[in-house]
């Protein structure tokens, strides 16, 4: 697989560098009247979301009727606004809640001490894997690999984000974790390693290493990409910045695919790798301000403050278009709903991320983004602010919903989850020699 991974990286590096920087006419154009209608639906859904969050806060519970109202409101919003087939969307919503319930039960069975916030963190990756099950034409069901991989996120991230733990201890954990992913015999020396290694064993229980070597090679590829990403904190060169972003994003979704299906065709692997690249770049655009504050170099944060984001965004859109073109690799009838949603929605995810940095674009570029969006950028910013003001309530509502907990998160002390970052196997740099 190493050679195949290099080829995948080089494919999307080439797409990035050769993108035509004259805008993008491949996406749907929205007329002003359609935008007004779309904005009305979005405002109504945000009204519903904030209202249900306030009601749950006051009642200190989240009841099934509220969940039903939210699902109905979501369908009423996205189906006409984004053009998603309502029957296909409802079909997905019939499957996914039961799968999320199963994930919650399996997570509680694995570790009863997991908080609602921990389960919510893991469930976000599980939802990605459930979507890929549809795309790959396998049953939508919670498997040991879904549970094992998704629960790695709260354990590893909470430890690596713990400011009370020194970099030396974190570096030792990362090295031992890599050894365990590689199949080496590593005896756990503390409760964290016991849990993390047990989750790796859960994946091994579904996929035998001798038969499904690509599954574990994909997991090791994420680990290697994350190790290399440490360079983003130490003045990397521009070529390194884009290569690392492509490796880190591409290997993440590629691993999801292998964990879902065990095997992938070359065309499927290329599409999923590209999807991971696109989502990574989208996250980097959204996290521009935070990354600059932390000194994290990305294709967006490493630009000088006076440089506009037009070219980097156009290159990101070119990768999104390449992903859409490669969706034909998924031929199963069950894949149709996810293929349709991705085709109609990838551009919008970029527009949503770009809205917060609208002043960093030329006026003509902003108009181009808006022409291909059901919402004006200023309207998106206004709705984001509304949700931000109710962030504690809204995030608590979603957390309670996913975790199946009767007590919403705002009445419990939990670690907040960053809104845009998808779960990754994360590493920290080795301690400085001095």
C-alpha positions as MATLAB code, in Angstrom:
seq = 'XXXXXXXXXXXXXXXXXXXXXXXXXXXXXXXXXXXXXXXXXXXXXXXXXXXXXXXXXXXXXXXXXXXXXXXXXXXXXXXXXXXXXXXXXXXXXXXXXXXXXXXXXXXXXXXXXXXXXXXXXXXXXXXXXXXXXXXXXXXXXXXXXXXXXXXXXXXXXXXXXXXXXXXXXXXXXXXXXXXXXXXXXXXXXXXXXXXXXXXXXXXXXXXXXXXXXXXXXXXXXXXXXXXXXXXXXXXXXXXXXXXXXXXXXXXXXXXXXXXXXXXXXXXXXXXXXXXXXXXXXXXXXXXXXXXXXXXXXXXXXXXXXXXXXXXXXXXXXXXXXXXXXXXXXXXXXXXXXXXXXXXXXXXXXXXXXXXXXXXXXXXXXXXXXXXXXXXXXXXXXXXXXXXXXXXXXXXXXXXXXXXXXXXXXXXXXXXXXXXXXXXXXXXXXXXXXX';
ca = [
       0.000    0.000    0.000;
       2.788    2.598    0.582;
       3.261    3.006   -3.178;
      -0.496    3.328   -3.701;
      -0.659    5.961   -0.969;
       2.108    7.942   -2.631;
       0.195    7.791   -5.911;
      -2.989    8.998   -4.252;
      -1.152   11.872   -2.617;
       0.505   12.834   -5.894;
      -2.820   12.703   -7.752;
      -4.426   15.283   -5.499;
      -1.295   17.396   -5.182;
      -1.431   17.616   -8.980;
      -5.119   18.567   -8.953;
      -4.315   21.300   -6.438;
      -1.452   22.774   -8.434;
      -3.089   22.534  -11.873;
      -6.516   23.927  -10.914;
      -7.876   26.604  -13.237;
      -8.063   29.835  -11.234;
     -10.880   31.459  -13.197;
     -13.801   30.539  -10.944;
     -16.014   27.467  -11.206;
     -19.084   27.110  -13.401;
     -19.556   23.393  -12.771;
     -21.863   23.901   -9.799;
     -25.537   24.783   -9.795;
     -26.522   28.463  -10.023;
     -29.222   29.800   -7.653;
     -31.502   32.647   -8.695;
     -32.257   35.491   -6.224;
     -35.784   34.191   -5.633;
     -34.445   30.724   -4.823;
     -31.998   32.272   -2.376;
     -34.773   34.161   -0.572;
     -36.749   30.936   -0.213;
     -33.676   29.009    0.960;
     -32.815   31.655    3.521;
     -36.362   31.552    4.846;
     -36.123   27.799    5.346;
     -32.711   28.052    7.006;
     -33.954   30.736    9.381;
     -36.972   28.586   10.259;
     -34.723   25.613   11.018;
     -32.375   27.689   13.177;
     -35.482   29.036   14.982;
     -36.567   25.441   15.619;
     -33.115   24.327   16.731;
     -32.646   27.195   19.178;
     -36.228   26.908   20.440;
     -35.934   23.190   21.144;
     -32.607   23.781   22.880;
     -34.169   26.400   25.164;
     -37.141   24.145   25.889;
     -34.885   21.204   26.748;
     -32.821   23.448   28.989;
     -35.890   24.634   30.864;
     -37.323   21.127   31.212;
     -33.902   19.562   31.874;
     -34.718   16.720   29.497;
     -34.887   15.893   25.812;
     -38.067   14.027   24.945;
     -38.837   11.897   21.864;
     -41.330   14.469   20.605;
     -38.549   17.051   20.398;
     -36.373   14.632   18.444;
     -39.221   14.036   16.016;
     -39.784   17.755   15.530;
     -36.101   18.292   14.832;
     -35.990   15.492   12.268;
     -39.092   16.801   10.532;
     -37.682   20.325   10.558;
     -34.396   19.135    9.100;
     -36.138   17.339    6.223;
     -38.369   20.361    5.578;
     -35.251   22.530    5.371;
     -32.763   20.522    3.321;
     -35.032   18.686    0.883;
     -36.359   21.705   -1.057;
     -33.347   23.936   -0.329;
     -30.594   21.596   -1.485;
     -32.716   19.525   -3.837;
     -32.305   16.280   -1.928;
     -34.889   13.651   -2.794;
     -37.233   13.628    0.202;
     -38.015    9.910   -0.008;
     -34.313    9.003   -0.124;
     -33.549   11.335    2.775;
     -36.361    9.870    4.867;
     -35.040    6.406    4.048;
     -31.682    7.351    5.529;
     -33.276    8.911    8.588;
     -35.186    5.692    9.179;
     -31.887    3.758    9.355;
     -29.502    6.081   11.118;
     -31.239    6.749   14.467;
     -31.396    3.014   15.198;
     -27.721    2.667   14.309;
     -26.783    5.580   16.576;
     -28.755    3.972   19.416;
     -26.803    0.749   18.821;
     -23.519    2.667   18.875;
     -24.452    4.304   22.183;
     -25.320    0.939   23.735;
     -22.077   -0.655   22.530;
     -20.069    2.310   23.811;
     -21.708    2.040   27.229;
     -21.092   -1.707   27.233;
     -17.410   -1.186   26.462;
     -16.922    1.477   29.125;
     -19.811    2.461   31.430;
     -17.784    5.449   32.648;
     -17.876    7.177   29.246;
     -19.585   10.548   29.473;
     -22.269   11.775   27.116;
     -19.647   14.101   25.640;
     -17.309   11.174   24.983;
     -20.049    9.224   23.219;
     -20.962   12.285   21.171;
     -17.336   12.636   20.065;
     -17.198    9.016   18.961;
     -20.628    9.117   17.341;
     -19.573   11.902   14.983;
     -17.048    9.574   13.349;
     -19.499    6.674   13.524;
     -21.991    8.716   11.484;
     -19.335    9.202    8.794;
     -18.780    5.449    8.696;
     -22.520    4.782    8.504;
     -22.718    7.073    5.468;
     -19.828    5.187    3.884;
     -21.643    1.908    4.519;
     -24.431    3.232    2.325;
     -21.977    4.483   -0.263;
     -20.183    1.114   -0.368;
     -23.398   -0.880   -0.500;
     -22.982   -2.719    2.805;
     -25.678   -2.934    5.496;
     -26.035    0.135    7.697;
     -25.178   -1.439   11.013;
     -22.826   -0.779   13.898;
     -19.898   -3.192   13.614;
     -16.948   -3.844   15.947;
     -14.758   -1.776   13.610;
     -17.184    1.165   13.755;
     -17.191    1.067   17.558;
     -13.492    0.327   17.917;
     -12.265    3.050   15.607;
     -14.792    5.715   16.600;
     -14.143    5.338   20.325;
     -10.405    5.782   19.823;
     -11.159    9.468   19.293;
     -12.336   10.475   22.785;
      -9.665    8.433   24.542;
      -6.701    9.628   22.482;
      -7.863   13.207   21.998;
      -8.759   13.786   25.632;
      -5.340   12.512   26.682;
      -3.397   14.492   24.085;
      -5.354   17.655   24.900;
      -4.765   17.288   28.646;
      -2.539   20.213   29.664;
      -1.541   18.444   32.872;
       0.249   15.709   30.916;
       3.776   16.487   29.786;
       4.947   16.171   26.165;
       7.275   13.314   27.070;
       4.428   11.142   28.359;
       2.360   11.981   25.296;
       5.203   11.098   22.940;
       5.689    7.730   24.679;
       1.985    6.975   24.335;
       2.021    7.888   20.634;
       4.974    5.573   19.955;
       3.401    2.666   21.833;
       0.060    3.273   20.163;
       1.770    3.107   16.772;
       3.424   -0.175   17.734;
       0.046   -1.625   18.701;
      -1.529   -0.484   15.436;
       1.308   -2.250   13.625;
       0.361   -5.509   15.366;
       3.334   -5.680   17.681;
       2.922   -7.204   21.128;
       2.622   -4.256   23.494;
       1.516   -4.850   27.073;
      -0.627   -1.977   28.391;
       0.926   -0.190   31.336;
      -1.990    2.030   32.410;
      -5.798    2.215   32.118;
      -5.636    4.460   29.026;
      -3.534    1.944   27.112;
      -5.793   -0.881   28.288;
      -8.799    0.846   26.741;
      -7.068    1.977   23.549;
      -5.416   -1.379   22.903;
      -8.736   -3.130   23.557;
     -10.326   -0.981   20.861;
      -7.596   -2.003   18.410;
      -8.304   -5.619   19.395;
     -11.972   -4.983   18.631;
     -11.018   -4.026   15.069;
      -8.765   -7.096   14.847;
     -11.719   -9.222   15.918;
     -13.586   -8.183   12.788;
     -10.635   -8.015   10.400;
      -7.872  -10.599   10.604;
      -4.543   -8.947    9.922;
      -3.373  -11.720    7.597;
      -6.435  -11.382    5.364;
      -7.197   -7.666    5.629;
      -3.769   -6.087    5.689;
      -5.024   -2.920    3.948;
      -7.237   -2.127    6.943;
      -4.266   -1.835    9.280;
      -2.013   -0.258    6.689;
      -4.647    2.469    6.369;
      -4.658    3.004   10.138;
      -0.872    3.208   10.162;
      -1.029    5.670    7.263;
      -3.100    8.034    9.406;
      -0.606    7.653   12.214;
       2.318    8.441    9.887;
       0.484   11.441    8.395;
      -0.200   12.809   11.861;
       3.434   12.362   12.866;
       4.460   14.296    9.787;
       1.865   16.978   10.543;
       3.925   18.031   13.559;
       6.032   19.895   10.987;
       3.124   22.295   10.525;
       4.109   23.885   13.831;
       7.712   24.470   12.741;
       7.793   26.721    9.648;
       7.152   24.149    6.906;
       7.720   25.025    3.273;
       4.646   25.677    1.051;
       5.010   22.298   -0.730;
       5.136   20.549    2.648;
       1.992   22.345    3.830;
      -0.180   21.082    0.994;
       1.366   17.594    0.972;
       0.769   17.168    4.701;
      -2.819   18.430    4.449;
      -3.503   16.006    1.603;
      -1.933   13.052    3.410;
      -3.655   13.811    6.704;
      -7.101   14.328    5.219;
      -6.902   11.631    2.573;
      -5.756    8.825    4.845;
      -8.457    9.617    7.416;
     -11.461    8.891    5.188;
      -9.586    6.132    3.358;
      -9.262    4.309    6.688;
     -12.978    4.790    7.332;
     -13.659    3.107    3.995;
     -11.431    0.132    4.665;
     -12.894   -0.281    8.156;
     -16.381   -0.289    6.644;
     -15.816   -2.697    3.758;
     -12.507   -4.460    4.404;
     -11.513   -4.021    0.765;
     -11.842   -1.172   -1.749;
     -11.376   -0.957   -5.490;
      -8.684    1.415   -6.704;
     -11.369    3.824   -7.944;
     -13.225    3.754   -4.627;
     -10.015    4.327   -2.691;
      -9.186    7.329   -4.869;
     -12.616    8.893   -4.355;
     -12.570    8.402   -0.577;
      -9.018    9.690   -0.340;
     -10.068   12.783   -2.266;
     -13.087   13.263   -0.039;
     -10.814   13.255    2.997;
      -8.558   15.822    1.340;
     -11.518   18.061    0.560;
     -12.903   17.848    4.109;
      -9.473   18.580    5.594;
      -9.085   21.690    3.447;
     -12.621   22.759    4.296;
     -11.784   22.419    7.996;
      -8.585   24.404    7.481;
     -10.574   27.235    5.890;
     -13.052   27.271    8.767;
     -10.277   27.163   11.374;
      -8.186   29.874    9.708;
      -8.236   32.273   12.676;
      -7.604   29.612   15.313;
      -4.781   28.044   13.304;
      -3.073   31.427   12.913;
      -3.347   31.981   16.670;
      -1.742   28.596   17.405;
       0.939   28.987   14.754;
      -0.454   26.022   12.800;
       0.447   26.328    9.121;
      -2.235   25.424    6.591;
      -2.789   26.509    2.996;
      -5.080   29.218    4.393;
      -3.476   30.261    7.689;
       0.021   30.501    6.203;
      -1.073   33.231    3.787;
      -0.098   36.746    4.845;
      -2.967   38.663    6.389;
      -3.250   40.902    3.339;
      -3.339   37.974    0.876;
      -6.754   36.994   -0.400;
      -8.112   33.463   -0.148;
      -9.512   33.257   -3.683;
      -6.857   31.002   -5.241;
      -6.617   28.537   -2.341;
     -10.413   28.267   -2.232;
     -10.630   27.685   -5.985;
      -8.038   24.915   -5.709;
     -10.081   23.352   -2.885;
     -13.196   23.490   -5.065;
     -11.262   21.749   -7.849;
     -10.587   18.867   -5.474;
     -14.283   18.816   -4.545;
     -15.207   18.607   -8.208;
     -12.734   15.734   -8.664;
     -14.434   13.875   -5.806;
     -17.873   14.315   -7.379;
     -16.542   13.039  -10.706;
     -15.218    9.921   -8.973;
     -18.493    9.055   -7.200;
     -19.312    6.810  -10.174;
     -17.039    4.248   -8.476;
     -19.918    3.492   -6.110;
     -22.431    1.644   -8.257;
     -24.655   -0.021   -5.657;
     -28.285    1.248   -5.691;
     -28.038    1.849   -1.939;
     -25.320    4.430   -2.625;
     -27.680    6.773   -4.490;
     -28.841    8.900   -1.533;
     -25.308    9.614   -0.307;
     -24.017   10.217   -3.828;
     -26.829   12.689   -4.447;
     -26.273   14.545   -1.191;
     -22.538   14.823   -1.796;
     -23.024   16.041   -5.355;
     -25.435   18.757   -4.275;
     -23.739   19.809   -1.049;
     -19.928   19.818   -1.306;
     -19.702   23.357   -2.647;
     -22.030   24.631    0.074;
     -19.691   23.367    2.787;
     -16.961   25.585    1.341;
     -19.287   28.568    1.038;
     -20.319   28.124    4.664;
     -16.680   28.046    5.807;
     -15.773   31.006    3.586;
     -18.594   33.174    4.953;
     -16.715   33.838    8.186;
     -13.707   35.135    6.252;
     -15.693   36.980    3.570;
     -13.529   40.099    3.790;
     -10.499   38.056    2.710;
     -12.054   37.533   -0.751;
     -12.358   39.863   -3.697;
     -15.873   41.169   -4.176;
     -16.186   39.394   -7.514;
     -15.185   36.105   -5.887;
     -17.756   36.530   -3.123;
     -20.385   37.083   -5.797;
     -19.270   33.868   -7.513;
     -19.627   31.882   -4.290;
     -23.057   33.359   -3.633;
     -24.209   32.639   -7.176;
     -23.644   28.922   -6.497;
     -25.186   28.991   -3.010;
     -28.800   28.967   -1.780;
     -27.748   31.566    0.818;
     -25.960   34.888    0.743;
     -22.718   34.985    2.723;
     -23.955   37.732    5.054;
     -27.049   35.676    5.848;
     -24.928   32.631    6.668;
     -22.821   34.735    9.037;
     -25.963   36.046   10.768;
     -27.321   32.531   11.310;
     -23.940   31.327   12.532;
     -23.974   34.088   15.128;
     -27.422   33.037   16.315;
     -26.276   29.458   16.771;
     -23.053   30.666   18.408;
     -24.989   32.700   20.976;
     -26.977   29.559   21.812;
     -23.929   27.308   21.475;
     -24.164   25.816   24.945;
     -27.813   24.966   24.468;
     -27.529   23.694   20.903;
     -24.424   21.587   21.472;
     -25.939   20.198   24.649;
     -29.113   19.332   22.777;
     -27.230   17.426   20.076;
     -25.045   15.720   22.645;
     -28.035   14.570   24.672;
     -29.732   13.360   21.516;
     -26.793   11.267   20.322;
     -25.814    9.926   23.727;
     -29.365    9.046   24.737;
     -28.847   10.809   28.052;
     -31.874   12.272   29.790;
     -29.847   15.103   31.298;
     -28.648   17.610   28.666;
     -24.983   18.533   28.586;
     -25.510   22.046   29.925;
     -26.238   20.518   33.359;
     -23.090   18.392   33.299;
     -19.414   19.265   33.273;
     -18.136   18.030   29.911;
     -15.256   18.846   27.619;
     -16.494   20.859   24.617;
     -16.109   19.392   21.135;
     -14.715   21.616   18.344;
     -17.555   22.089   15.849;
     -15.695   21.539   12.614;
     -12.910   19.060   13.188;
     -13.716   15.498   12.355;
     -12.145   12.724   14.465;
      -8.538   11.858   13.677;
      -5.831    9.714   15.212;
      -3.730   12.507   16.640;
      -0.111   12.706   17.712;
       2.099   15.176   19.520;
       5.739   16.054   18.840;
       8.508   14.387   20.732;
       9.887   16.504   23.566;
      12.599   18.962   22.671;
      16.113   17.666   23.437;
      16.734   20.738   25.570;
];
